[in-house]
Amino acid sequence: MARLSSKKLNELKEVNLLTNEEISKLTGIPLFTVENLFSGRNIYPTMWILVALMELFSCDMKDFFEYEEDEFASYESFSSSFPNIIVNLL
């Protein structure tokens, strides 16, 4: 199962040399929410928060999450076979 990774968020913050306060100001996300996200206390952010962070860090949403080892591979497998599933339904 995928889960929000405070470790990955903090890596992005460090690489971009940003503080929680700067992230809050640049994204419009309240400071206490930023603090909770980057400390791992908030693992269920809303979509607008994820989009704001993606825009700030110029990355994909998947860069914020940790995945079980085979989870992403099984998703890739399903998505590549999805067109065949649809054709068989028609």
N, CA, C and O atoms as a GROMACS GRO file, in nm:
protein
  360
    1MET      N    1   0.084  -0.118   0.000
    1MET     CA    2   0.000   0.000   0.000
    1MET      C    3   0.089   0.125   0.000
    1MET      O    4   0.192   0.128   0.067
    2ALA      N    5   0.050   0.223  -0.073
    2ALA     CA    6   0.126   0.348  -0.080
    2ALA      C    7   0.093   0.433   0.042
    2ALA      O    8  -0.021   0.438   0.089
    3ARG      N    9   0.197   0.501   0.092
    3ARG     CA   10   0.174   0.594   0.203
    3ARG      C   11   0.265   0.714   0.187
    3ARG      O   12   0.376   0.704   0.136
    4LEU      N   13   0.214   0.827   0.232
    4LEU     CA   14   0.290   0.951   0.224
    4LEU      C   15   0.418   0.936   0.304
    4LEU      O   16   0.417   0.885   0.416
    5SER      N   17   0.529   0.978   0.246
    5SER     CA   18   0.659   0.961   0.309
    5SER      C   19   0.716   1.096   0.355
    5SER      O   20   0.753   1.180   0.273
    6SER      N   21   0.723   1.114   0.486
    6SER     CA   22   0.785   1.237   0.537
    6SER      C   23   0.933   1.238   0.502
    6SER      O   24   0.992   1.345   0.486
    7LYS      N   25   0.994   1.123   0.490
    7LYS     CA   26   1.136   1.115   0.452
    7LYS      C   27   1.156   1.173   0.312
    7LYS      O   28   1.247   1.253   0.290
    8LYS      N   29   1.072   1.132   0.218
    8LYS     CA   30   1.083   1.184   0.081
    8LYS      C   31   1.052   1.333   0.075
    8LYS      O   32   1.118   1.408   0.003
    9LEU      N   33   0.951   1.375   0.150
    9LEU     CA   34   0.918   1.518   0.154
    9LEU      C   35   1.036   1.599   0.207
    9LEU      O   36   1.069   1.705   0.153
   10ASN      N   37   1.098   1.550   0.313
   10ASN     CA   38   1.212   1.622   0.371
   10ASN      C   39   1.333   1.623   0.279
   10ASN      O   40   1.409   1.719   0.278
   11GLU      N   41   1.351   1.517   0.201
   11GLU     CA   42   1.459   1.516   0.102
   11GLU      C   43   1.437   1.625  -0.002
   11GLU      O   44   1.531   1.695  -0.040
   12LEU      N   45   1.313   1.639  -0.048
   12LEU     CA   46   1.281   1.744  -0.145
   12LEU      C   47   1.302   1.883  -0.084
   12LEU      O   48   1.352   1.974  -0.150
   13LYS      N   49   1.264   1.897   0.041
   13LYS     CA   50   1.282   2.025   0.111
   13LYS      C   51   1.431   2.058   0.121
   13LYS      O   52   1.470   2.172   0.096
   14GLU      N   53   1.513   1.962   0.158
   14GLU     CA   54   1.657   1.985   0.174
   14GLU      C   55   1.724   2.016   0.040
   14GLU      O   56   1.807   2.107   0.032
   15VAL      N   57   1.690   1.940  -0.064
   15VAL     CA   58   1.749   1.962  -0.196
   15VAL      C   59   1.718   2.102  -0.247
   15VAL      O   60   1.801   2.165  -0.312
   16ASN      N   61   1.598   2.149  -0.217
   16ASN     CA   62   1.555   2.281  -0.263
   16ASN      C   63   1.588   2.393  -0.163
   16ASN      O   64   1.552   2.508  -0.186
   17LEU      N   65   1.655   2.359  -0.054
   17LEU     CA   66   1.698   2.455   0.047
   17LEU      C   67   1.583   2.542   0.098
   17LEU      O   68   1.594   2.665   0.105
   18LEU      N   69   1.472   2.476   0.133
   18LEU     CA   70   1.354   2.548   0.180
   18LEU      C   71   1.324   2.514   0.326
   18LEU      O   72   1.354   2.405   0.373
   19THR      N   73   1.266   2.610   0.396
   19THR     CA   74   1.218   2.587   0.532
   19THR      C   75   1.067   2.561   0.525
   19THR      O   76   1.003   2.583   0.422
   20ASN      N   77   1.012   2.514   0.636
   20ASN     CA   78   0.866   2.495   0.642
   20ASN      C   79   0.794   2.627   0.619
   20ASN      O   80   0.690   2.631   0.552
   21GLU      N   81   0.847   2.734   0.674
   21GLU     CA   82   0.785   2.866   0.658
   21GLU      C   83   0.784   2.908   0.511
   21GLU      O   84   0.684   2.960   0.462
   22GLU      N   85   0.895   2.885   0.441
   22GLU     CA   86   0.902   2.921   0.299
   22GLU      C   87   0.806   2.836   0.216
   22GLU      O   88   0.740   2.887   0.125
   23ILE      N   89   0.797   2.708   0.248
   23ILE     CA   90   0.704   2.619   0.177
   23ILE      C   91   0.562   2.668   0.197
   23ILE      O   92   0.483   2.672   0.102
   24SER      N   93   0.528   2.706   0.319
   24SER     CA   94   0.395   2.758   0.348
   24SER      C   95   0.364   2.883   0.267
   24SER      O   96   0.257   2.895   0.207
   25LYS      N   97   0.458   2.976   0.265
   25LYS     CA   98   0.437   3.102   0.192
   25LYS      C   99   0.428   3.080   0.041
   25LYS      O  100   0.347   3.143  -0.026
   26LEU      N  101   0.511   2.991  -0.012
   26LEU     CA  102   0.514   2.969  -0.157
   26LEU      C  103   0.394   2.889  -0.208
   26LEU      O  104   0.356   2.903  -0.324
   27THR      N  105   0.336   2.807  -0.122
   27THR     CA  106   0.226   2.720  -0.167
   27THR      C  107   0.089   2.765  -0.119
   27THR      O  108  -0.012   2.727  -0.177
   28GLY      N  109   0.086   2.845  -0.013
   28GLY     CA  110  -0.043   2.881   0.046
   28GLY      C  111  -0.094   2.776   0.143
   28GLY      O  112  -0.206   2.788   0.194
   29ILE      N  113  -0.015   2.673   0.168
   29ILE     CA  114  -0.053   2.569   0.266
   29ILE      C  115  -0.025   2.625   0.405
   29ILE      O  116   0.084   2.676   0.430
   30PRO      N  117  -0.122   2.617   0.497
   30PRO     CA  118  -0.098   2.669   0.632
   30PRO      C  119   0.027   2.606   0.695
   30PRO      O  120   0.055   2.488   0.674
   31LEU      N  121   0.100   2.685   0.771
   31LEU     CA  122   0.226   2.640   0.830
   31LEU      C  123   0.208   2.514   0.915
   31LEU      O  124   0.289   2.422   0.906
   32PHE      N  125   0.102   2.509   0.997
   32PHE     CA  126   0.083   2.391   1.081
   32PHE      C  127   0.061   2.266   0.996
   32PHE      O  128   0.100   2.157   1.037
   33THR      N  129  -0.001   2.280   0.881
   33THR     CA  130  -0.021   2.166   0.790
   33THR      C  131   0.112   2.122   0.730
   33THR      O  132   0.140   2.002   0.722
   34VAL      N  133   0.194   2.218   0.689
   34VAL     CA  134   0.327   2.186   0.636
   34VAL      C  135   0.407   2.112   0.743
   34VAL      O  136   0.469   2.010   0.715
   35GLU      N  137   0.405   2.164   0.866
   35GLU     CA  138   0.479   2.101   0.975
   35GLU      C  139   0.430   1.958   0.999
   35GLU      O  140   0.511   1.868   1.021
   36ASN      N  141   0.301   1.938   0.994
   36ASN     CA  142   0.246   1.803   1.014
   36ASN      C  143   0.283   1.709   0.900
   36ASN      O  144   0.313   1.592   0.923
   37LEU      N  145   0.281   1.759   0.777
   37LEU     CA  146   0.319   1.676   0.662
   37LEU      C  147   0.465   1.632   0.670
   37LEU      O  148   0.497   1.515   0.652
   38PHE      N  149   0.553   1.727   0.698
   38PHE     CA  150   0.696   1.699   0.695
   38PHE      C  151   0.744   1.625   0.820
   38PHE      O  152   0.855   1.572   0.822
   39SER      N  153   0.662   1.620   0.924
   39SER     CA  154   0.697   1.544   1.044
   39SER      C  155   0.636   1.404   1.042
   39SER      O  156   0.669   1.320   1.125
   40GLY      N  157   0.547   1.380   0.946
   40GLY     CA  158   0.482   1.249   0.937
   40GLY      C  159   0.354   1.238   1.017
   40GLY      O  160   0.297   1.129   1.025
   41ARG      N  161   0.308   1.347   1.076
   41ARG     CA  162   0.183   1.343   1.154
   41ARG      C  163   0.058   1.349   1.067
   41ARG      O  164  -0.049   1.309   1.111
   42ASN      N  165   0.071   1.399   0.945
   42ASN     CA  166  -0.043   1.406   0.852
   42ASN      C  167  -0.010   1.319   0.733
   42ASN      O  168   0.074   1.355   0.650
   43ILE      N  169  -0.074   1.204   0.723
   43ILE     CA  170  -0.046   1.114   0.611
   43ILE      C  171  -0.160   1.112   0.509
   43ILE      O  172  -0.157   1.034   0.414
   44TYR      N  173  -0.260   1.197   0.530
   44TYR     CA  174  -0.375   1.204   0.439
   44TYR      C  175  -0.397   1.347   0.390
   44TYR      O  176  -0.498   1.408   0.423
   45PRO      N  177  -0.304   1.401   0.310
   45PRO     CA  178  -0.323   1.538   0.261
   45PRO      C  179  -0.432   1.545   0.156
   45PRO      O  180  -0.461   1.445   0.089
   46THR      N  181  -0.491   1.660   0.141
   46THR     CA  182  -0.592   1.678   0.037
   46THR      C  183  -0.522   1.691  -0.099
   46THR      O  184  -0.401   1.714  -0.106
   47MET      N  185  -0.599   1.677  -0.202
   47MET     CA  186  -0.543   1.683  -0.337
   47MET      C  187  -0.481   1.820  -0.366
   47MET      O  188  -0.376   1.826  -0.430
   48TRP      N  189  -0.544   1.929  -0.322
   48TRP     CA  190  -0.488   2.061  -0.352
   48TRP      C  191  -0.351   2.078  -0.287
   48TRP      O  192  -0.264   2.145  -0.342
   49ILE      N  193  -0.331   2.018  -0.170
   49ILE     CA  194  -0.201   2.025  -0.104
   49ILE      C  195  -0.097   1.950  -0.186
   49ILE      O  196   0.014   1.999  -0.206
   50LEU      N  197  -0.131   1.830  -0.233
   50LEU     CA  198  -0.038   1.753  -0.315
   50LEU      C  199  -0.004   1.828  -0.444
   50LEU      O  200   0.112   1.831  -0.486
   51VAL      N  201  -0.103   1.887  -0.506
   51VAL     CA  202  -0.080   1.963  -0.630
   51VAL      C  203   0.011   2.082  -0.603
   51VAL      O  204   0.102   2.110  -0.681
   52ALA      N  205  -0.013   2.153  -0.493
   52ALA     CA  206   0.072   2.267  -0.459
   52ALA      C  207   0.216   2.224  -0.437
   52ALA      O  208   0.309   2.293  -0.480
   53LEU      N  209   0.236   2.112  -0.372
   53LEU     CA  210   0.372   2.061  -0.349
   53LEU      C  211   0.437   2.013  -0.479
   53LEU      O  212   0.556   2.032  -0.500
   54MET      N  213   0.358   1.951  -0.566
   54MET     CA  214   0.411   1.908  -0.696
   54MET      C  215   0.458   2.028  -0.776
   54MET      O  216   0.565   2.023  -0.837
   55GLU      N  217   0.381   2.134  -0.776
   55GLU     CA  218   0.419   2.255  -0.849
   55GLU      C  219   0.544   2.318  -0.788
   55GLU      O  220   0.634   2.362  -0.860
   56LEU      N  221   0.550   2.323  -0.656
   56LEU     CA  222   0.665   2.383  -0.588
   56LEU      C  223   0.793   2.306  -0.618
   56LEU      O  224   0.896   2.365  -0.650
   57PHE      N  225   0.786   2.173  -0.607
   57PHE     CA  226   0.906   2.090  -0.623
   57PHE      C  227   0.927   2.041  -0.766
   57PHE      O  228   1.025   1.972  -0.794
   58SER      N  229   0.836   2.075  -0.857
   58SER     CA  230   0.844   2.030  -0.997
   58SER      C  231   0.866   1.879  -1.005
   58SER      O  232   0.963   1.831  -1.065
   59CYS      N  233   0.774   1.806  -0.944
   59CYS     CA  234   0.786   1.661  -0.943
   59CYS      C  235   0.648   1.598  -0.960
   59CYS      O  236   0.548   1.668  -0.974
   60ASP      N  237   0.645   1.466  -0.960
   60ASP     CA  238   0.521   1.392  -0.972
   60ASP      C  239   0.470   1.354  -0.833
   60ASP      O  240   0.547   1.350  -0.737
   61MET      N  241   0.342   1.327  -0.824
   61MET     CA  242   0.282   1.289  -0.698
   61MET      C  243   0.347   1.162  -0.642
   61MET      O  244   0.362   1.147  -0.521
   62LYS      N  245   0.385   1.071  -0.730
   62LYS     CA  246   0.444   0.945  -0.684
   62LYS      C  247   0.574   0.969  -0.607
   62LYS      O  248   0.618   0.882  -0.532
   63ASP      N  249   0.636   1.086  -0.624
   63ASP     CA  250   0.760   1.117  -0.554
   63ASP      C  251   0.738   1.145  -0.405
   63ASP      O  252   0.835   1.155  -0.330
   64PHE      N  253   0.614   1.158  -0.362
   64PHE     CA  254   0.583   1.185  -0.222
   64PHE      C  255   0.551   1.058  -0.143
   64PHE      O  256   0.536   1.063  -0.020
   65PHE      N  257   0.540   0.946  -0.211
   65PHE     CA  258   0.491   0.825  -0.146
   65PHE      C  259   0.594   0.714  -0.145
   65PHE      O  260   0.683   0.708  -0.230
   66GLU      N  261   0.581   0.626  -0.045
   66GLU     CA  262   0.658   0.504  -0.038
   66GLU      C  263   0.564   0.391  -0.080
   66GLU      O  264   0.446   0.392  -0.046
   67TYR      N  265   0.618   0.297  -0.153
   67TYR     CA  266   0.539   0.187  -0.204
   67TYR      C  267   0.597   0.055  -0.157
   67TYR      O  268   0.718   0.042  -0.138
   68GLU      N  269   0.510  -0.042  -0.137
   68GLU     CA  270   0.561  -0.176  -0.111
   68GLU      C  271   0.632  -0.223  -0.236
   68GLU      O  272   0.600  -0.178  -0.346
   69GLU      N  273   0.725  -0.310  -0.221
   69GLU     CA  274   0.815  -0.347  -0.330
   69GLU      C  275   0.743  -0.385  -0.459
   69GLU      O  276   0.782  -0.336  -0.565
   70ASP      N  277   0.643  -0.469  -0.454
   70ASP     CA  278   0.578  -0.516  -0.575
   70ASP      C  279   0.456  -0.434  -0.614
   70ASP      O  280   0.399  -0.456  -0.720
   71GLU      N  281   0.417  -0.341  -0.531
   71GLU     CA  282   0.294  -0.267  -0.557
   71GLU      C  283   0.300  -0.187  -0.686
   71GLU      O  284   0.207  -0.193  -0.767
   72PHE      N  285   0.406  -0.113  -0.707
   72PHE     CA  286   0.415  -0.030  -0.826
   72PHE      C  287   0.429  -0.116  -0.950
   72PHE      O  288   0.374  -0.082  -1.055
   73ALA      N  289   0.501  -0.226  -0.940
   73ALA     CA  290   0.516  -0.317  -1.054
   73ALA      C  291   0.381  -0.375  -1.094
   73ALA      O  292   0.352  -0.388  -1.213
   74SER      N  293   0.299  -0.412  -0.995
   74SER     CA  294   0.168  -0.468  -1.029
   74SER      C  295   0.079  -0.363  -1.092
   74SER      O  296  -0.002  -0.395  -1.179
   75TYR      N  297   0.091  -0.238  -1.049
   75TYR     CA  298   0.015  -0.129  -1.111
   75TYR      C  299   0.057  -0.112  -1.256
   75TYR      O  300  -0.027  -0.098  -1.345
   76GLU      N  301   0.188  -0.112  -1.280
   76GLU     CA  302   0.239  -0.098  -1.417
   76GLU      C  303   0.188  -0.212  -1.504
   76GLU      O  304   0.149  -0.192  -1.619
   77SER      N  305   0.188  -0.332  -1.447
   77SER     CA  306   0.140  -0.448  -1.522
   77SER      C  307  -0.008  -0.433  -1.556
   77SER      O  308  -0.048  -0.460  -1.669
   78PHE      N  309  -0.088  -0.389  -1.459
   78PHE     CA  310  -0.230  -0.371  -1.483
   78PHE      C  311  -0.254  -0.261  -1.586
   78PHE      O  312  -0.335  -0.279  -1.677
   79SER      N  313  -0.184  -0.149  -1.573
   79SER     CA  314  -0.209  -0.037  -1.664
   79SER      C  315  -0.168  -0.072  -1.807
   79SER      O  316  -0.229  -0.024  -1.902
   80SER      N  317  -0.067  -0.155  -1.823
   80SER     CA  318  -0.027  -0.194  -1.959
   80SER      C  319  -0.125  -0.292  -2.021
   80SER      O  320  -0.139  -0.298  -2.143
   81SER      N  321  -0.194  -0.370  -1.938
   81SER     CA  322  -0.291  -0.465  -1.992
   81SER      C  323  -0.432  -0.408  -1.997
   81SER      O  324  -0.522  -0.472  -2.051
   82PHE      N  325  -0.452  -0.289  -1.943
   82PHE     CA  326  -0.584  -0.227  -1.938
   82PHE      C  327  -0.649  -0.215  -2.076
   82PHE      O  328  -0.767  -0.247  -2.089
   83PRO      N  329  -0.579  -0.169  -2.180
   83PRO     CA  330  -0.643  -0.162  -2.312
   83PRO      C  331  -0.697  -0.297  -2.360
   83PRO      O  332  -0.802  -0.304  -2.423
   84ASN      N  333  -0.625  -0.404  -2.330
   84ASN     CA  334  -0.671  -0.538  -2.368
   84ASN      C  335  -0.796  -0.578  -2.291
   84ASN      O  336  -0.884  -0.645  -2.346
   85ILE      N  337  -0.804  -0.538  -2.168
   85ILE     CA  338  -0.922  -0.569  -2.086
   85ILE      C  339  -1.044  -0.500  -2.147
   85ILE      O  340  -1.150  -0.562  -2.158
   86ILE      N  341  -1.030  -0.375  -2.185
   86ILE     CA  342  -1.140  -0.299  -2.244
   86ILE      C  343  -1.183  -0.362  -2.376
   86ILE      O  344  -1.303  -0.377  -2.401
   87VAL      N  345  -1.089  -0.397  -2.460
   87VAL     CA  346  -1.121  -0.459  -2.590
   87VAL      C  347  -1.199  -0.587  -2.570
   87VAL      O  348  -1.295  -0.614  -2.642
   88ASN      N  349  -1.160  -0.666  -2.471
   88ASN     CA  350  -1.229  -0.793  -2.445
   88ASN      C  351  -1.370  -0.771  -2.392
   88ASN      O  352  -1.457  -0.857  -2.410
   89LEU      N  353  -1.394  -0.659  -2.328
   89LEU     CA  354  -1.528  -0.630  -2.279
   89LEU      C  355  -1.623  -0.589  -2.393
   89LEU      O  356  -1.744  -0.610  -2.384
   90LEU      N  357  -1.567  -0.533  -2.497
   90LEU     CA  358  -1.650  -0.487  -2.609
   90LEU      C  359  -1.675  -0.600  -2.698
   90LEU      O  360  -1.743  -0.585  -2.800
   0.00000   0.00000   0.00000
